């Protein structure tokens, strides 16, 4: 593992030349792991104006969009997604820059300015 990789695991936003960039953290799961954790879910992609968003879908009924937190992927929902798909149309996206979704163009994320000045 490169020396800077362990730092990225502690802090996925790394400083490089004064610019903060979003690391791909955590890595997307393999297709085999996805099928094991989400049997019957269908993988797809949604093209937006600035990114391609990876999704998993399953079920019928009212739509239920499950959004993961930071720094996670759709895998965060593996314990409840199948049961929810029995009553809902479940959609599990990887948010922009996470998992199999594309990252922001250039990979740069400009954090809000904190403090004065």
Secondary structure, DSSP 8 states (H G I E B T S, - for coil): --HHHHHHHH-SEEEETTEEEE---S----HHHHHHHSTT-EEEEEE-SS-EEEEEEE--SEEEEE---TT--GGGGTTTHHHHTTTEEEEEE--TTSTTS---GGGB------S--
